[in-house]
Amino acid sequence: MTHKQEPMLSTVLRRLDQVKGDWPRIAEESAVPYQTITKIGGRFVTNPRVDTVQALFDYFSGLPEQSATADSSHATH
């Protein structure tokens, strides 16, 4: 049985959608300029540079997956 892995750009776009309000922090922590993240996340750039996508993919790989419907009121302190 083969398991088809999600393309790297699709993963990055999905994760950017999940954390839209955190793009400034992601830019700072990933070393990808905020303007670049907004262009990719807003789908203004449809074919971003491989090294940019790789940097964001690597950044998100180090974080737990978030639900698009996550509610911060359920966070533990």
Secondary structure, 3 states (H helix, E strand, C coil): CCCCCCCHHHHHHHHHHHCHHHHHHHHHHHCCCHHHHHHHHCCCCCCCCHHHHHHHHHHHHCCCCCCCCCCHHHCCC
